Amino acid sequence: MKIAAQNFNKDSMSRKVSLYFLDSSRDPQQVASAAEQLIKEKKVNAIIGMHSLQEAALVADVGIRTQVPILSFAAPAIPSPMIQLRWPFLIRMANDGSAQVKCIADIVLACNWRRVIVIYEEDAYGGDSGMSALLAEALQNIGVDIDYRLVLPPFLSDSEELIHKELVKLEESTPCRVFIVLKSSLRMVTHLFREAKKVGLVGGESEAAWIIPDSITNLLDSVDKSVISSMEGTIGIKTHYSNSSDSYREFNDKFETSFRANYFEEENSKPGIYALRAYDSISVITKAIERSTGGTILGNMLTVNFSGLSGEIRFDGQMLSQSETPKFKIVNVDGEKCNELNYWTPDKKIKDDWPGLKLVPRGWAIAKEMTIVVPGNATFKEFVKVTKRSNNPNVDEFGGFSIEVFRKVASQLKYKFKSLNCSYDDLIELVHNKTYDAAVGDITILFHRSKLVEFTQPYTETGLLMIVPEKYKKPTAWMFTKPFTWVVWLVTAIMLNYTMFIVWFLEHQSNPEFQGSSKDKIGTAMWFALCTLFFAQKVFLKKYCKGYASVATAYRFGGFGFAFQKGSPFARDLSEAILKLSEDGGMEELRAKFLTPPNVCSTSVTSSESETKSLGLSTFWGLCLITFSTSTICFLQSLFHLIKNYQREATPENVISSDGSVWSKVVGLAAYFYHKEVELSRAPSSVELRDRESERERENPKAETPAAKCEVRRPPPVHRQTVPHRTASRLLAAAAAAARSRHAPFARSGSALRSGLAFRGHDESPDSSDKGNFLELLQFLADHNESINEVIQNCPKNNKLTHPNIQKDIVNAAACETTNAIIKDLDNGFFSVLVDESRDTSIKEQMAVVLRYVDKKGNVTERFLGIVHVTDTTALSLKVAIESLFSKHGLSLSRLRGQGYDGASNMQGEFNGLKALILRENKSAYYVHCFAHQLQLTLVAVAKNHNVIAEFFCLVAKLINIVGGSCKRRDALRDAQFVEIEKALDMGELKSGQGLNQETNLKRAGDTRWGSHYGTIINLILMFSASVQVLEIILEDGTSYEQKGDARSTLKLIISFEFAFALHLMKNILGVTNELSIALQKKNQNIVNAITLVNMSKKRLQMMRDNGWESLLAEVLLFCDKHDIPILNMDEIFVVGGRLRRQTPQITNLHHFRVELFYTVIDMQLQEYALL
């Protein structure tokens, strides 16, 4: 900076630049104080510095107050236009972090690391400037996971012990050894690497990789050798700049001369990127001074454009513009110095030898002895064979093709095998959760498994083989009948048709795939039976080889592979070893040794030996018997339920007397079944539903189909049957314990659920002060009951029944039981349905469904049935969703006797609405509009159709936004209201007592929140004086002209007679409608009482119109007198906004307020009431 100032002062004759330096010790608060001190005492015209966003933000606030430009060397990771609006005097002499994050991601990709650990130092406010989110997105794009985040607090003198503890904890918790230092101070990095070297995470044989950003790498030239030696092997990113220009060479000579004179003990005297940026920042100011003939110095600084020492200097949106393609140097610390490896640019193609490391670290901890899990119950002993050692039964011996292949390719690793009798998916899960280092065996590489673990290259192929007769005969048209005798084919045809009938009989009432026309039913049933009759199975030729041979593999799988933890480099190393073993012929030797024993089938089977015979019925009679018995049992059970429903729903026309013949009863049952079939045939078939869905997709090709959307974003419905067996066992045991003890936690959890309390907590960690109602109640019981406390303290950790998944199982089980209880209480009776929209916090469209029915005691009951996600809100989609929900719970539209929705066209439309679609199938499903919702629509209509009332509500909303815009203003509003209440109590205007004069606040009114407008108006009348005081405070102490302008215009409008009149007019009108709204929402309300209440409200409004003018005017005048609002003379000419009306007849104030407002607004309400 001094060199730049000296150069300018030397060349300029009329203007000089003076520099003042002040050290703030990197404390953000001290930085702001130092800046303010320089401005007041030294009268500086610009401030340069600040390497963190927090410092820059605080100094930028000072710049706004003093109108002084601020040049900062810090920039956010993700640029935001709000920075320019919030701090108009802040100029950022740096670029955002997107390019550097992309460079880090490319290094990780080139080194083939799959998991990384991110380390960053929090700033003074606990953030990371957005770099962490930017890096996470870049790594996600290349398929790399962040295994661990090490967040360090701001560096203090006693931070070394904390760093050591965190590194030890990190070393024990994960084998990942790729560390990315994202954001940190030089002091923190220095101590971080020293402690990491002590722990053994740097250099040597640690196989660890470290990546540091340019903010650290650019400073390594100025640190001592001890710091460099502790960073051995670290990869650094360094900002590239040109050092070949004449201006750079001139600056370099002056800088080295000055640096050596002041710091003669330092070896490196070359200027770094920060020195170049400091020189350029002074150049920005001097060039702005040279152009200061017109405009402000800030405007001149933002328009400079020149080639600086650090690159092109040009600003875009008060931030250094990236006119050039960013370029970084990739360096490697060898323990003594930084060696340049390569360059990086965003468009650089990553090659195999990039970035140029001689030896790429594994980035993974090598265990002293790996524990390998092996399937102890392998199906094929040729691949994995586990036996007990003869001289020591407690020791297992492992053999087989898979084991020997692993021993060959993993000869350099230290490991031990351990066998487990569990499924292959369980083995994969044990590796995924890091219980074991790897899994070895005949493990097939499948898609869902590859999401959990890292598989090696397959060492053998797997697939399905087709077994066919080996003897060749001349092809005939009936050769396909050869494997079976004609009796088997006949029985197969009979079983096929029988199975087809049973499947149709069981599924056609609830499954839309089996509904529709007769042609659709028969075709679907036959297709289903054919698909389920035959299945693929594997046959081993070495046991049944005579007369059969295998053809080429028809269906291939991923093959057998070895599974390692996700991100493990050993999977890659063993894959290379497997390929090498295959190329060398070693794999074929092992395959011949283990998979081709001496007693295998000979390839030279004679023609007479290979002659095959057709399989007869005696081979398959057991299978036929099982199939026939199972289908018959299902048929009889379904027939029993059909007869039961027939007896319950039989009408007098089709009831058969008990003394009738058996044939007459059968005919009656058949007639009932026929009518049911006619009912189902009216429903759209599966083909029609698919056609409708295809038509919607063609209309909106980019829209996501409901099925896909549900599959991706919606978790599967949870039923009691889906609870895992072990969890279910524990839940049953816990339920039994709860029944035996009234202090059992699950008994209390039922109480919490019945009370509607939140079950889970936001933070259930051991250190949390509020773990949620379930865990807190459990802890309370343990603290007050020794037996419960003893169980909780001594039981195994995996059997405490407090895991989040167990809690979810409990809640889901309770929800399932509740729904079943509702369906049981309904008992196949008649019911009505209430449907409304219910969006969640992610603005996902959902449909809430409520059942209304008469229970067994004769009481009208409303029960919530469920929430259904819908992709669109068309009437047809809503109907399909309702039918799906009903089918899930065994309900039928034929039992529906009522519909209740809001007034939207897709719900109550006469022709294509949901109401009409349901009425076409069930004429008894009568539609009833929600009276309370219609009443609310009346209020909205008044607000939209009358200009004065619409402006009034807009002004109220604006007033609430201003007065309640911050906690400080809301506190000021409450304080002012408290003073007003004290005055009123002293003057006797208010009475004191229990429940009176409670603390309140202004709340925003919502068109869909019934009664909210009335509550807002009541609170505004009570807090009018306090609101005016808050607006006056904002006028005096507002931080911007925009705030003061809003407060001034709002204050001017609310202390007008027209506002006071509209306030009290709407208070009286909404007082009537609010009472009606509350009455309509009562649970025991019926339609007769509702109509009566509406008529009473209409009469009250009519009485107000006829006789309420004088009382309203007196109330408004009293309000204006109390709050010093100017009162209008009703006989004077009405003035709009301070001006007389033009081109319209002049009217008096009395006519305007009485006719145009009072009568008109009430008439609009009465017209809307007439439609109810």
Secondary structure by P-SEA (a helix, b strand, c coil): caaaaaaaaaacccbbbbbbbbbccccaaaaaaaaaaaaaaccccbbbbbccaaaaaaaaaaaaaacbbbbbcccccccccccccccccbbbccccaaaaaaaaaaaaaaacccbbbbbbbbcccccccaaaaaaaaaaaaacccccbbbbbccccccaaaaaaaaaaaaaacccccbbbbccccaaaaaaaaaaaaaaccccccccbbbbbccccccccccccaaaaaaacbbbbbbbbbbcccaaaaaaaaaaaaaaaaaccccccccccaaaaaaaaaaaaaaaaaaacccccaaaaaaaccccccccbbbbccccccccccbbbbbbbbcccbbbbccccccccccccccccccccccccccccbbbbbbbccccccccbbbbcccccccbbbbbcaaaaaaaaaaccccbbbbbbcccaaaaaaaaaacccccccccccccaaaaacbbbccccbbbbbbbbccccccccccccccccccaaaaaaaaaaaaaaaaaaaaacccccccccccaaaaaaaaaaaaaaaabbbbbbbcccccccccccccccccccbbbbcccccaaaaaaaaaaaaaaaaaaaaaaaaacccccccccccccccccbbbbbcccccaaaaaaaaaaaaaaaaaaaaaaaaaaaaaccccccccccccaaaaaaaaaaaaaaaaaaaaacccaaaaaaaaaaaaaaccccccaaaaaacccccccccccccaaaaaaaaaaaaaaaaccccaaaaaaaaaaacccccccccccccccccaaaaaaaaaaaccaaaaaaaaccccccccccaaaaaaaaaaaaaaaaaaaaaaaccccbbbbbbbbbcccccbbbbbbbbbbcccccbbbbbcbbbbbccccaaaaaaaaaaaaaaaccccccccccccccccccccccccaaaaaaaacccccccccaaaaaaaaaaaaacccaaaaaaaaaaaaaaaaaaccaaaaaaaaaaaaaaaaaaaaacccccccccccbbbbbbbbccccaaaaaaaaaaaaaaaaaaaaaaaaacccccaaaaaaaaaaaaaaacaaaaaaaaaaaaaaaaaaaaaaaaacccccaaaaaaaaaaaaaaaaaaaaccaaaaaaaaaaaaaaacccccccccccccccccccccccccaaaaaccccaaaaaaaaaaaaaac
